[in-house]
Amino acid sequence: MDVSNRMENELFDAIQRANSPTVFDFNEVEYVSSAFLRICVKAARAVKGKLKIVNVSRQNYKVLEMTGLHNIFDVKKPEGSLP
């Protein structure tokens, strides 16, 4: 099993056990891969859209915006205006 599948399985186990909204803290995230975006979409479906992403950098917000995922997740736009 590769790393992304193992991470995905562990994430869903944690989401299913949790009784609270799912929050991803992007504070130290420098790069968002397509595999992680897939995991986020699957997680959002598992929690019926109650997925929040906090501390998003401008660069990562642009990725979420380009893919349209900023409309699926509860994402706070980074401070300051984005070009």
N, C-alpha and C positions, 0 to 999 in steps of 0.2 A: 504494500500500500504506500503510495507516495505521500509527501508531506501535506499537500493541499487536501487530499482525501481524509487523512488522519485529523487535520485541523478542523475540517468541516464536520466530521463525526463528533469530535469533542465539543465543538461549539453547539451543535444541535442537542446533544445530551444535556449541556448546561442550560440551554434555553428551555428545554422541556421541563427541567427540574425547577426552574426559577418561577416565582410567583409575582414578578414585577416586570416593568417594561425593560426591553433590551437596549442597552446603551453601549455604543462603541466610542471610545475616547481616542481620537486621532492625534493627541498631543505630540507624540513622538514619531508619527507616521510620515515618512518622507516620500514614499512611493506607494501607489496603489496599483496592484497588478489586476489583470483581467480575472484571474482565478479568485482573488479576494472579492472583487465586485460580484462574481457569480455567487459566492458564499453569502454576501450581504443580501442579494436578491432572494436567495433561498431562505435566509433567516427572516427577512421581512414577511415573506409568505407564511412562514411557520408561526409568527407572532401576529399575523393578520394586520400587517402594516405598522405595528407599534414598535418601530425601531428608530432610535434616535442616534445621531452622530454628532458628537461635540468636539470642540477644539480643532476644527478643520482649517488647514492652511489654505491660502489662496490657490496654490497650485492644485491641491487635491479637490478643492471645491470646483475648480474649472473642469476637472476630470468628471466629477459627479454631474456637473451641469451639461457637459458635452454629451454624456451618455443618457441624459434625461433622468438619472437616478435621484437627483435633488428633489424631484417631484414625488418620488416613492417614499423616501425617508424623511424624517423630521431632522433637517440639517439647518443649523444657524449659519447664515452667511458670515464670512470672516469680517472683522472690523475694517472699515475703510471701503472705498468703492472698488469694484472690480472693472477692469476695462472691457 
